Amino acid sequence: MIDELRQNGNQNDECPEGCCEGNEILCVSIPCPITIVLLGLQLQLELPCIRLTSQSPLSTEQVNQLLGVLTNLLGNLGGSLGSE
């Protein structure tokens, strides 16, 4: 099934440029659809842009809080992926 997904992947090799500018707190851009399988269902994920920004400068405490949340999130994702 994985080989089939690779073969049926994005038919168009051209992807639009991502939206991230580099000054965001967090930016995720997947400009081309990707195929995922969830509970046996083949799905296409299109995620043009998710941005996390702030209108004012963040304090050191706020930056540390954000880093803690992101570290925990990424750690949990890595732990979930590693248990397959």
N, C-alpha and C positions, 0 to 999 in steps of 0.2 A: 504494500500500500504506500509506503514511503517513496519508493521509486516512481509510482504512479503520480504522487503529489508533485514530485520534482519535475516530471515530464509535463504535467498539466499546469505548472506554475505560471507566472506572469507571461502571457503571450507577447507582450510588448516590452522590448528590452529598454525602452526609453522611460525614464521616470522624471517627474517634475522635480525641481529643486526643493529641498526641505525648507521649512519655515523658520528654523532656529537662527537667531541672530548672535547668540553668544553672551548676551547681557541678562538673560533670564535666570531666575533661581533654579528652575528646572524646565527643560524643554524636551519633548518627545515628538519626533516626526518620522512617520513611516509613510512616505509619499506614494509608494506603490502598494497595491493590495498584497497581502501575504495569506497563504492558506494555512489554516490550523485545523486540527481534529480535536473536537471536544465531545466526550461521551459517544464516540463512534460517528459523530456527524462532521462532515467536511464543511468548513465555514471559511469565508473570506473576511479578513480584517482589514479595514481601511481606516487609518488614523492619521489624517493630514497634519494635525497639530494639536498638541496639548501644551499650554504654557502656564507657568507659575511665576508671576512677577509681583513686585511691590511698588506702590506709588511713592513710598518714602524709604530712605535708607534703613536697613535692618540693624538692630542693636546686636552686640556680641551674644547676648543671651538668646535672642530670637534665632540667630544663625545656628547656635549650638542646639537649640530645640529642633530646628529643621533637620540638621545633620543627624540627630538622634533618631528622629522618625524615619528618615530615608535609610539610615543604616539598618534599623530594625526591619523595615520593609524589604530591603534587598537581601538581608540575611534570611528572612523567612522564605522569600522566593527561591533563593539558592538552596535552602534546606529542603524545600518541597521538590525541586528539580533533581536534587541529588538522591532522593529516596526512591527513584523509579527502578 
